[in-house]
C-alpha cells in the first residue's frame, strides 16, 4: 500500500509510474490528496473543539471555587453545546478516514524504474535464454497423450471427482510429482531457506496484507461460512507470518520456503491454452519468500532469479527469463521476472515461475517492520518467487525427454523417484 505522505510529496512521479503500469484511474491520486485535506481539516476542527471543552471544564471549576455558581451553570450550557457538536465531527472524520483508506488500497504498487514500458506480454523484454531445445522423434506427442499412454495422470477422472482443472496423478506420475516437490524443497533449504508448512486457507486480513484483496477476489475460492480464502500461492500465508511483527535488523534477511497446493478459479480460461497441465484450478508449487532490508531488496531480487535459474538448469530444461513490462505486472509488484520453459511437443513457451520485488507495498499493509541500528522502526521489503510451480515443469519434462522407447528423466531426479525412465 502506498503512503499518503509520499503521494502528496511526489504526486507527479506517482502518476507517471502508475501510467507505466497502464493504470486507468489516475484521478484517484487527486482524490486521495483531496480526502487527506478534508481529513486534516476535520482533525483540526475536532482538536480545537476538544481544546475548548478542556478549557471550559477548568473554567467551571474555577468559577465554582469562587462561588460564582450562576456563571458556572452558564458555562456548563456552553460545554453541552460543544459536546453535542463534537460527535458529528468525529463521525465525519471517521467516514473520511475510511474513504481515504478504501481509495488508497485501489492504487497498485509503483513499478521500479527498471521496469520497461509496455501494455501486453509482447512488450516484455527477454533478459537471457538458457538450455537447448530438444529435437523430438517423429510421432512425438504432447504431455496429455503421454500421461494417458503411460498411465501417469487421469484428467477425465479428475473431471468426474471435481471438475475440469483438477487432475488425478497415478502411479509413477504421482511419485514423480512428489519427487519434484521434495527436490525443490531440498534445493531451497540447502540455499538457506527455512521450510515452513503453512495453512492452505487464510483469513481476509492475510489476503489483504499481501495484496490479493481487494484486487483478486474473483480469482480466489471463498469459503463463505467461515470467510476463509483458499490460498492462490504459499506467498500469502508465509509472508503473513510476519504480519504485525517487529524484528531485529540483525535477523535479516528472513528466508522461507514452503510447499502447498494452490487454488485459482481462473475464470474465463478456455481453449487449447488450458489443455492438460497448462492451466489448472488446483496445482502444486514450492515457493520462496524473503523479507529484507530496503537497501538490499534489488540485490536480493537478482540473487533469487539466479537461484531459480540454476534450478531449471539442473533439470536440463530450455528456458528464458523475461523482465515484465509495466502493463503485464501484478498489482502489488514493483518488478517481476518471469521464467518460461519451452514445451517441445506443443512448440510454445510456458510460464513456470515469477520472481518479484514488492518493496514496501506488502509490508506497509502487513505492518511488518524491523528496528534499525539507530533504534528507528522501518518497513521491510518483501520478495517472493516460484521455485518451482509443478504442472508446466512436469509437462515439459515429459514432452522434452520423450523418445520412441519411453521418457528419460533428468539425472538429478533419479534418486528421488527410484527409476531413471518411464516406459
Secondary structure, DSSP 4 states (H G I P E B T S, - for coil): ---HHHHHHTHHHHHHHHHHTT-S-THHHHHHHHHHHHHHHHHHHHHHHHHHHHHHHHHHHHHHHTT-HHHHHHHHHHHHHHHHHHHHHHHHHHHHHHHHHHHHTTSPPPPPTTSPP-SSGGG-EEEEEES----PPTT---HHHHHHHTT-EEHHHHHHHT-TT--EE-THHHHHHHHHHHHHHHHHHHTTPEE----SEE-HHHHHHTT-TTT-GGGS-EETTTTEEE-SSHHHHHHGGGTT-EEEGGGPPEEEEEEEEEE---TT--SGGGSTTSS-SEEEEEEEEEEE-GGGHHHHHHHHHHHHHHHHHHTT--EEEEE--GGGS-TT-SEEEEEEEEETTTTEEEEEEEEEE-TTHHHHHHT-EEE-TTS-EEE-EEEEEEEEEHHHHHHHHHHHTEETTEEEPPGGGHHHHS-SEE-
